[in-house]
């Protein structure tokens, strides 16, 4: 079976939940808003999964992006949580992919 003809949604969903869960574990917590906002979304027509957040200060936390500090008077610094969640999930992602194709697209 050609990969272009396969429904990758089940695989992408599992990968999304895996990385989303790890990002939530790594996310620094003050109010919990940032951690609660992390989500994954599968886009089947793109054969892609997106993991992220729409909280405006997330980029400051992840990259120490030059913007107004969301916590004036306190240095928050860079505390990446999204990028490390991908790298730390790499082995499990490879295993999910291997199992998916071994079982003919079923996971």
Order of alpha helices (4+ residues) and beta strands (2+ residues): alpha-alpha-beta-beta-alpha-alpha
